[in-house]
Amino acid sequence: MSSCHSLRNIGVKPSKIIPWDFPYEITPSDFVPKSLGDASVHARNIIYVGRICEVKGVGDGLNALARLKQTGLTPHLTLIGRGELDWCRAEIHRLGLDTQVTLAGGLPHDQVLEKMRWADVVLVPSRHAYPEGLPLTIYEALTVRTPLIISDHPMFQDKFEPGQDVLMFPEQDVATLARNIEALLTNAELYRTLSVNSARAWSRLQLPVKWHQLIKQWVNDTPDSRRGLLQHSLEQCFYQQQRLSSSRLQSA
């Protein structure tokens, strides 16, 4: 939806924009909610999946770990992805995190999902300057029911209820990120809440039109298929939201 609104903002007619999504083979119903358990906070695992670079907030995550280390908390961070690996290794060494951070490189998708389910926390610290959509990492963390800590990137805002679906911190705010990590890894009730609510958050992100359906209707190009596409256009989404808001106001 955020990408569709961006198209509208640069002049594309809302009636010609159709929000779509890929079909998912697995859903949150395939996984039970997670609990924090009794393991020491020092044995906890955080995972990041994405491009390894400064603008994706990787350095902010490392600095948050360094801040936590000063207080005696030493969770482990696994970084999965390709990118500026030499820069990242230098930062890890500079911050004294050599034993706390693993650079795993790129991994096959099935292994990434396994790692995300295994981890205690999934971190998405993107800075506003990075041209995000809504990362697949967020979808998949919600799918495997692993609690998320995310930045307040414009593409993430208004999609989640902080403290209920995810924990959210202002971009580049290392101190708040560190506090969020500590809170999530030491508060069993908060942890359980985010994991349980991940299914609800995932459901809110789903779109009615899937990629294969969109292509089929577009290729068919019949009056019925055109109507089918139009009813799911951004223009119709806007009208539906307006009607919903109006009915809520009237009932209030």
C-alpha positions as CSV (number, residue, x, y, z in Angstrom):
1,M,0.0,0.0,0.0
2,S,2.8,2.4,0.8
3,S,4.3,1.9,-2.7
4,C,0.9,2.5,-4.2
5,H,0.5,5.7,-2.4
6,S,3.9,6.8,-3.6
7,L,2.8,6.2,-7.2
8,R,-0.3,8.2,-6.6
9,N,1.8,11.0,-5.1
10,I,3.8,11.3,-8.3
11,G,0.7,11.6,-10.5
12,V,-0.5,8.1,-11.4
13,K,-4.3,7.8,-11.4
14,P,-5.5,5.9,-8.3
15,S,-7.9,4.0,-10.6
16,K,-4.9,2.5,-12.4
17,I,-3.0,1.4,-9.3
18,I,-3.8,-2.0,-7.9
19,P,-2.2,-3.1,-4.6
20,W,-1.1,-6.7,-4.8
21,D,0.8,-9.2,-2.8
22,F,2.5,-12.6,-3.3
23,P,0.6,-15.7,-2.0
24,Y,2.2,-17.1,1.1
25,E,2.9,-20.9,1.5
26,I,3.2,-20.5,5.3
27,T,1.3,-18.4,7.7
28,P,1.4,-17.6,11.4
29,S,-1.1,-20.4,11.9
30,D,1.7,-22.8,11.1
31,F,3.6,-21.7,14.3
32,V,2.7,-21.5,17.9
33,P,3.4,-18.3,19.8
34,K,6.8,-18.0,21.5
35,S,7.6,-17.4,25.2
36,L,10.8,-15.9,26.6
37,G,11.6,-19.0,28.7
38,D,14.2,-19.3,31.5
39,A,17.4,-18.9,29.6
40,S,19.8,-16.1,30.7
41,V,19.6,-12.8,28.8
42,H,23.3,-13.4,27.9
43,A,22.2,-16.5,25.9
44,R,19.6,-14.6,23.9
45,N,19.8,-14.3,20.1
46,I,19.0,-11.3,17.9
47,I,18.9,-11.7,14.1
48,Y,19.1,-9.2,11.3
49,V,18.3,-10.1,7.7
50,G,19.0,-7.7,4.8
51,R,21.7,-5.7,3.1
52,I,24.7,-5.1,5.4
53,C,25.3,-1.3,5.2
54,E,25.1,1.8,7.4
55,V,21.9,3.2,5.9
56,K,20.0,0.0,6.8
57,G,20.8,0.8,10.4
58,V,23.3,-2.1,10.9
59,G,25.7,0.2,12.6
60,D,23.0,1.5,14.9
61,G,22.3,-2.1,16.0
62,L,26.0,-2.7,16.7
63,N,26.2,0.5,18.7
64,A,23.1,-0.6,20.7
65,L,24.8,-3.9,21.5
66,A,27.9,-2.0,22.6
67,R,25.8,0.2,24.9
68,L,24.1,-2.9,26.4
69,K,27.5,-4.5,27.0
70,Q,28.5,-1.6,29.2
71,T,25.5,-2.5,31.5
72,G,26.4,-6.2,31.5
73,L,23.9,-7.5,29.0
74,T,25.5,-9.4,26.1
75,P,22.9,-11.0,23.7
76,H,24.3,-12.4,20.5
77,L,23.5,-10.8,17.1
78,T,23.6,-12.7,13.8
79,L,23.8,-10.7,10.6
80,I,22.5,-12.4,7.5
81,G,23.0,-10.8,4.1
82,R,25.6,-9.4,1.7
83,G,26.9,-5.9,1.4
84,E,29.6,-3.8,3.0
85,L,31.1,-6.7,5.0
86,D,34.6,-5.2,5.4
87,W,33.1,-2.1,6.9
88,C,30.9,-4.2,9.2
89,R,33.8,-6.3,10.4
90,A,35.8,-3.2,11.2
91,E,32.8,-1.8,13.2
92,I,32.4,-5.1,15.1
93,H,36.0,-5.0,16.1
94,R,36.1,-1.3,16.9
95,L,33.1,-1.8,19.3
96,G,34.6,-4.9,20.9
97,L,31.8,-7.2,19.8
98,D,33.9,-9.9,18.1
99,T,32.5,-12.6,20.4
100,Q,28.9,-11.2,20.2
101,V,28.3,-10.8,16.5
102,T,28.3,-13.4,13.7
103,L,28.4,-12.4,10.0
104,A,26.6,-15.3,8.4
105,G,26.6,-13.9,4.8
106,G,23.8,-14.8,2.4
107,L,21.8,-17.9,3.2
108,P,19.1,-19.9,1.4
109,H,15.6,-18.8,2.1
110,D,14.6,-21.9,4.0
111,Q,17.6,-21.5,6.3
112,V,16.7,-17.8,6.9
113,L,13.2,-18.8,8.1
114,E,14.7,-21.4,10.4
115,K,17.1,-18.8,11.8
116,M,14.3,-16.3,12.3
117,R,12.2,-18.8,14.2
118,W,15.2,-19.9,16.3
119,A,16.1,-16.3,17.2
120,D,14.5,-14.5,20.2
121,V,14.3,-11.1,18.4
122,V,14.2,-10.0,14.7
123,L,15.7,-6.5,14.2
124,V,14.8,-4.1,11.3
125,P,16.6,-0.8,12.1
126,S,16.4,0.9,8.7
127,R,17.1,4.6,8.5
128,H,14.6,6.9,6.7
129,A,17.1,7.5,3.9
130,Y,16.9,3.8,2.8
131,P,14.2,3.4,0.1
132,E,12.2,0.7,1.9
133,G,8.9,-0.8,0.9
134,L,7.7,-3.1,3.6
135,P,10.6,-5.6,4.0
136,L,9.9,-9.3,3.5
137,T,11.8,-9.7,6.8
138,I,8.9,-8.0,8.7
139,Y,6.3,-10.3,7.0
140,E,8.3,-13.4,7.8
141,A,9.2,-12.5,11.4
142,L,5.5,-12.0,12.0
143,T,4.9,-15.4,10.2
144,V,7.2,-17.3,12.5
145,R,6.0,-15.4,15.6
146,T,9.4,-14.0,16.6
147,P,9.0,-10.5,18.2
148,L,10.2,-7.5,16.1
149,I,12.1,-4.4,17.0
150,I,11.8,-1.9,14.0
151,S,12.7,1.7,13.3
152,D,10.1,4.4,12.7
153,H,10.8,4.4,9.0
154,P,7.9,6.1,7.1
155,M,7.0,2.8,5.4
156,F,6.6,1.1,8.7
157,Q,4.6,3.8,10.5
158,D,0.8,3.5,10.8
159,K,0.9,-0.3,10.1
160,F,1.7,-1.5,13.6
161,E,0.7,-0.7,17.2
162,P,4.0,-0.2,19.1
163,G,4.0,-2.2,22.3
164,Q,1.4,-4.6,21.1
165,D,2.5,-5.8,17.6
166,V,6.2,-4.6,17.6
167,L,8.6,-2.4,19.5
168,M,9.5,0.7,17.5
169,F,12.3,3.2,18.0
170,P,13.2,6.6,16.3
171,E,15.8,6.0,13.5
172,Q,19.4,6.2,14.6
173,D,18.3,6.5,18.3
174,V,20.8,4.0,19.6
175,A,19.8,4.6,23.3
176,T,16.1,3.8,22.7
177,L,17.0,0.8,20.5
178,A,19.2,-0.5,23.4
179,R,16.3,0.0,25.9
180,N,13.9,-1.8,23.6
181,I,16.2,-4.8,23.3
182,E,16.7,-4.9,27.0
183,A,12.9,-4.6,27.6
184,L,12.0,-7.4,25.2
185,L,14.7,-9.8,26.5
186,T,13.8,-9.3,30.1
187,N,10.0,-8.8,30.1
188,A,8.3,-12.2,29.6
189,E,4.8,-10.6,29.5
190,L,5.8,-8.1,26.8
191,Y,7.6,-10.8,24.8
192,R,4.5,-13.1,24.9
193,T,2.2,-10.3,23.9
194,L,4.2,-9.4,20.8
195,S,4.5,-13.0,19.7
196,V,0.7,-13.7,20.2
197,N,-0.3,-10.5,18.4
198,S,2.0,-11.2,15.4
199,A,-0.7,-13.2,13.7
200,R,-3.1,-10.3,14.0
201,A,-0.5,-7.8,12.7
202,W,0.3,-10.2,9.8
203,S,-3.4,-10.4,8.8
204,R,-3.7,-6.6,8.7
205,L,-0.9,-6.5,6.2
206,Q,-2.5,-8.9,3.7
207,L,-4.0,-7.7,0.4
208,P,-6.9,-9.3,-1.3
209,V,-5.2,-9.4,-4.8
210,K,-2.4,-11.8,-5.3
211,W,0.2,-11.5,-8.1
212,H,-1.0,-14.5,-10.1
213,Q,-4.6,-13.3,-10.0
214,L,-3.6,-9.8,-11.1
215,I,-1.7,-11.1,-14.1
216,K,-4.5,-13.5,-15.1
217,Q,-7.2,-10.9,-15.0
218,W,-4.9,-8.4,-16.9
219,V,-4.1,-10.9,-19.6
220,N,-7.7,-11.9,-20.0
221,D,-8.7,-8.3,-20.6
222,T,-12.5,-8.9,-20.6
223,P,-15.1,-6.6,-19.2
224,D,-15.5,-8.8,-16.2
225,S,-11.7,-9.0,-15.5
226,R,-11.4,-5.2,-15.9
227,R,-14.2,-4.7,-13.3
228,G,-12.5,-7.2,-11.1
229,L,-9.3,-5.2,-11.2
230,L,-11.0,-1.9,-10.8
231,Q,-12.9,-3.0,-7.6
232,H,-9.5,-3.5,-6.0
233,S,-7.8,-0.3,-7.2
234,L,-6.3,2.3,-4.9
235,E,-9.3,4.5,-5.8
236,Q,-11.8,2.0,-4.5
237,C,-9.6,1.3,-1.4
238,F,-9.9,5.1,-0.7
239,Y,-13.7,5.1,-1.1
240,Q,-14.0,2.0,1.2
241,Q,-11.9,3.7,3.9
242,Q,-14.0,6.8,3.6
243,R,-17.2,4.8,4.0
244,L,-15.7,2.9,7.0
245,S,-14.6,6.1,8.7
246,S,-18.0,7.7,8.1
247,S,-19.9,4.7,9.5
248,R,-17.6,4.8,12.6
249,L,-18.3,8.5,13.1
250,Q,-22.1,7.9,12.8
251,S,-22.0,5.0,15.3
252,A,-20.0,7.1,17.7
